[in-house]
Amino acid sequence: MTSHVMPAAERKVRVDLGDRSYDILIGPGLIAAAGSEIASRLKGRKVAVITDENVAPRYLDQLMASLKGRDIEGVSLVLPAGEKTKSFEHLIPVCETVLGARIERNDAVIALGGGVIGDLTGFAAGIVRRGSRFIQIPTSLLAQVDSSVGGKTGINSPHGKNLIGVFHQPDLVLADTDVLDTLSPREFRAGYAEVAKYGLIDKPDFFAWLEKNWQAVFSGGAARIEAIAVSCQAKADVVAADERENGQRALLNLGHTFGHALEAATEYDSTRLVHGEGVAIGMVLAHQFSTRMNLASADDASRVEAHLRAVGLPTRMSEIPGRLPPAERLMDAIAQDKKVKGGKLTFILTRGIGQSFVADDVPSSEVLSFLGEKHPQ
């Protein structure tokens, strides 16, 4: 039996979690190679593939053929695309598909799609049979550098995003960089916000590299693979140190407290705002709020805004189409955030580019006043 030869450009990042450690493979052609990569790691010979109606026409047949080529039997379920799929309504058919296919513990559940499919499928894998093996094949830049790595799974509630879920680590992540060429420019930019985030958290040199090389990252090739690998390694390091977000893992939420509030305010309407755009605006707000609290210089906040604006991301609340609810309603969404402890607000703030930190007990009056100033109405 010939083993799969790794393409020259492929990179491997290891997420070190003891006996639950796993590989993230990054590079071209990985959907076509999925059968051999999975067969070499999987004791079972059955999989259930969960995908959506945008991804299925492009990649499902290719994946199923690759699995079949290595004698892995697969069933598939195609769900509607979009954030609204992260719901109880769609969790049930995913669980029933997995059970109906008689997926056992040595078999696997595969998520083929972006962050929505990854989060929903991972949650199902985490609860079916009290935990099934799980493989991520992320098809968006955002999922490749963020949501597919680290084991956070979940669905949304009317109370907020990702409030129902479990930590359930994948057994393998296959990040096929070829699929990114089919993303719309808007989707690619939205994913890039999460790439920039890793520089802003604690890698100022990486942020400076992105300022110089972002166009090469957008056009593909070695710079894109490099940016994804650095992002995945950054996330892997944080997850290995703090898997369940008791401390430093919260840094990965830079920009997300504001961003999630804005997503809730638009009722998760992706025509108005997608996750990465919310994060971009949120990261600018986090830097501006840090300036307001005399933690960081206004120059750094301006530099962050300038870079995100250069790549085409929104950086201000006024750029979100339609009316936003008043600042007080945004505060309600922030108060429901998972990072709230004992009713005290926790934000990821910064002392400058690459110097973010967890700030507990941020005065809600300051946040409300700040939001009032930034609010477009």
BELKAHU-V924592 format. One record per residue. N is the residue number from 1. PSI is psi as a letter, one per 30 degrees, with the letter a starting at -180 (999 if undefined). OMEGA is omega in whole degrees, -180 to 180 (none if undefined). NEAR is the number of other ideal C-beta (glycine too) atoms within 8 Angstrom. Layout:
# BELKAHU-V924592
N&PSI&OMEGA&NEAR + N&PSI&OMEGA&NEAR
This chain:
# BELKAHU-V924592
1&k&180&2 + 2&k&178&3 + 3&l&179&6 + 4&k&178&8 + 5&k&-177&4 + 6&k&175&8 + 7&l&-175&8 + 8&e&-174&4 + 9&f&-173&8 + 10&k&178&11 + 11&k&178&10 + 12&k&175&9 + 13&k&-180&11 + 14&k&173&9 + 15&j&-169&14 + 16&j&179&7 + 17&h&179&11 + 18&b&-177&5 + 19&f&175&4 + 20&g&179&6 + 21&l&179&8 + 22&l&-179&12 + 23&k&166&9 + 24&j&176&14 + 25&k&-175&14 + 26&k&178&14 + 27&l&-178&14 + 28&l&170&9 + 29&g&-173&9 + 30&f&175&16 + 31&e&177&14 + 32&e&-179&7 + 33&g&-173&11 + 34&e&-178&13 + 35&e&-178&12 + 36&e&179&12 + 37&e&-178&13 + 38&e&-179&16 + 39&e&-178&10 + 40&f&-177&8 + 41&f&-170&7 + 42&k&176&14 + 43&e&-179&3 + 44&l&-178&12 + 45&g&179&7 + 46&k&176&13 + 47&l&168&17 + 48&k&-178&16 + 49&k&177&13 + 50&k&-178&17 + 51&a&178&15 + 52&l&-171&15 + 53&f&173&9 + 54&e&-174&8 + 55&e&-174&15 + 56&e&-178&12 + 57&f&-177&6 + 58&e&-166&8 + 59&f&-173&12 + 60&e&-179&14 + 61&e&180&6 + 62&e&180&9 + 63&e&-178&15 + 64&e&178&11 + 65&e&179&8 + 66&e&178&14 + 67&e&-179&14 + 68&e&179&11 + 69&f&177&8 + 70&g&175&10 + 71&h&173&7 + 72&k&-177&13 + 73&k&-177&9 + 74&k&167&13 + 75&l&-179&10 + 76&l&175&11 + 77&k&180&11 + 78&k&-177&8 + 79&l&173&14 + 80&k&178&8 + 81&l&173&9 + 82&l&-175&8 + 83&e&-177&9 + 84&f&178&7 + 85&f&178&13 + 86&i&-173&12 + 87&l&175&9 + 88&e&-178&7 + 89&e&-178&5 + 90&f&177&13 + 91&e&-176&12 + 92&e&179&8 + 93&f&177&9 + 94&e&179&14 + 95&e&-179&11 + 96&e&177&8 + 97&e&-180&12 + 98&e&-180&14 + 99&e&-180&9 + 100&e&179&7 + 101&f&-179&9 + 102&h&176&6 + 103&k&179&15 + 104&l&-173&8 + 105&f&177&8 + 106&f&175&7 + 107&a&-176&14 + 108&l&171&15 + 109&k&-177&17 + 110&k&172&16 + 111&j&177&17 + 112&j&-178&14 + 113&a&180&17 + 114&a&-174&14 + 115&e&-180&13 + 116&e&-180&13 + 117&e&179&16 + 118&e&-179&16 + 119&e&-178&16 + 120&e&-178&18 + 121&e&178&16 + 122&e&177&16 + 123&e&178&16 + 124&e&179&14 + 125&e&-179&15 + 126&f&-176&14 + 127&f&178&9 + 128&k&-176&13 + 129&g&-179&7 + 130&g&175&4 + 131&j&179&9 + 132&l&177&13 + 133&k&-167&12 + 134&k&179&16 + 135&k&179&15 + 136&k&170&15 + 137&i&-174&15 + 138&k&-176&15 + 139&g&174&11 + 140&l&178&13 + 141&e&-179&15 + 142&e&-180&16 + 143&e&-178&16 + 144&e&-176&15 + 145&f&-174&15 + 146&d&-165&13 + 147&f&-179&11 + 148&f&-175&14 + 149&k&170&13 + 150&f&170&12 + 151&g&175&10 + 152&k&178&10 + 153&l&176&15 + 154&l&177&12 + 155&l&-179&14 + 156&l&175&12 + 157&l&172&7 + 158&f&179&2 + 159&f&180&5 + 160&l&-176&12 + 161&k&168&8 + 162&g&-176&12 + 163&f&180&11 + 164&j&-179&9 + 165&a&179&12 + 166&l&167&8 + 167&k&179&10 + 168&j&-175&12 + 169&k&172&12 + 170&l&175&12 + 171&f&-178&10 + 172&k&172&12 + 173&k&177&15 + 174&j&-179&13 + 175&j&-179&14 + 176&j&-175&12 + 177&f&178&14 + 178&e&-174&9 + 179&f&-177&11 + 180&f&179&12 + 181&f&-179&6 + 182&f&179&5 + 183&k&172&11 + 184&l&177&5 + 185&e&-179&7 + 186&e&180&7 + 187&e&-180&13 + 188&e&179&12 + 189&e&-179&13 + 190&e&177&15 + 191&e&-180&17 + 192&f&178&15 + 193&e&179&17 + 194&e&175&14 + 195&e&179&15 + 196&e&-179&14 + 197&e&-178&13 + 198&e&175&14 + 199&e&-177&16 + 200&f&180&15 + 201&d&-176&12 + 202&g&-179&8 + 203&i&-177&11 + 204&e&179&11 + 205&e&178&8 + 206&e&178&11 + 207&e&178&14 + 208&e&177&9 + 209&e&179&9 + 210&e&178&14 + 211&e&-179&8 + 212&e&-168&6 + 213&g&-173&10 + 214&e&-179&12 + 215&e&177&6 + 216&e&177&9 + 217&e&-180&12 + 218&e&-176&10 + 219&f&174&8 + 220&a&180&8 + 221&a&-171&7 + 222&e&-178&6 + 223&e&179&11 + 224&e&-180&14 + 225&e&179&13 + 226&e&-179&8 + 227&e&179&13 + 228&e&-179&16 + 229&e&178&11 + 230&e&-180&11 + 231&e&-179&13 + 232&e&178&16 + 233&e&179&9 + 234&e&180&13 + 235&e&-180&14 + 236&e&-180&15 + 237&e&-179&8 + 238&e&-179&13 + 239&e&180&14 + 240&e&-178&9 + 241&f&-173&7 + 242&i&-171&10 + 243&e&-171&11 + 244&g&173&6 + 245&h&173&7 + 246&f&-177&5 + 247&c&-169&7 + 248&f&180&8 + 249&f&179&14 + 250&f&179&11 + 251&f&180&13 + 252&f&179&12 + 253&g&176&9 + 254&k&180&14 + 255&f&-172&18 + 256&f&-179&11 + 257&e&174&15 + 258&e&-176&13 + 259&e&179&15 + 260&e&178&14 + 261&e&179&13 + 262&e&176&16 + 263&e&178&12 + 264&e&-179&11 + 265&f&178&11 + 266&g&-180&12 + 267&h&177&5 + 268&h&179&10 + 269&j&-173&7 + 270&f&174&8 + 271&f&-180&4 + 272&e&-174&8 + 273&k&171&11 + 274&l&-171&9 + 275&e&-177&11 + 276&e&176&14 + 277&e&176&13 + 278&e&178&14 + 279&e&180&14 + 280&e&178&17 + 281&e&-179&18 + 282&e&180&16 + 283&e&176&17 + 284&e&179&15 + 285&e&180&12 + 286&e&178&17 + 287&e&179&15 + 288&e&178&11 + 289&e&177&13 + 290&e&176&13 + 291&e&180&13 + 292&e&-179&8 + 293&g&179&8 + 294&h&179&4 + 295&e&-173&8 + 296&l&-179&13 + 297&k&178&7 + 298&f&179&7 + 299&e&-180&6 + 300&e&178&13 + 301&e&179&14 + 302&e&-180&8 + 303&e&177&9 + 304&e&-179&13 + 305&e&-179&11 + 306&e&-178&8 + 307&e&-179&13 + 308&e&177&14 + 309&e&-179&9 + 310&e&-179&7 + 311&f&175&10 + 312&g&179&6 + 313&k&173&13 + 314&k&-179&9 + 315&f&-178&10 + 316&k&178&9 + 317&e&-178&10 + 318&f&180&5 + 319&f&177&7 + 320&k&-178&12 + 321&k&178&4 + 322&l&-178&6 + 323&k&174&4 + 324&k&174&13 + 325&l&-178&6 + 326&l&-176&8 + 327&e&-179&9 + 328&e&179&7 + 329&e&176&9 + 330&e&178&15 + 331&e&177&13 + 332&e&179&8 + 333&e&179&13 + 334&e&-179&12 + 335&f&179&10 + 336&f&-176&9 + 337&k&-178&13 + 338&f&-177&6 + 339&f&177&9 + 340&k&178&11 + 341&k&179&7 + 342&h&179&4 + 343&f&180&5 + 344&k&-179&9 + 345&k&174&12 + 346&k&178&14 + 347&l&168&11 + 348&j&-180&15 + 349&a&-173&14 + 350&k&173&16 + 351&g&-179&9 + 352&l&-178&9 + 353&k&-180&11 + 354&g&-178&12 + 355&h&-178&10 + 356&l&180&13 + 357&l&179&9 + 358&j&-180&9 + 359&j&177&9 + 360&l&173&7 + 361&h&175&7 + 362&k&-177&12 + 363&k&-178&7 + 364&f&179&9 + 365&e&178&6 + 366&e&-179&11 + 367&e&-179&14 + 368&e&179&11 + 369&e&179&8 + 370&e&180&12 + 371&e&178&11 + 372&e&179&8 + 373&e&-176&6 + 374&f&-176&10 + 375&k&-175&11 + 376&f&-179&7 + 377&999&none&5
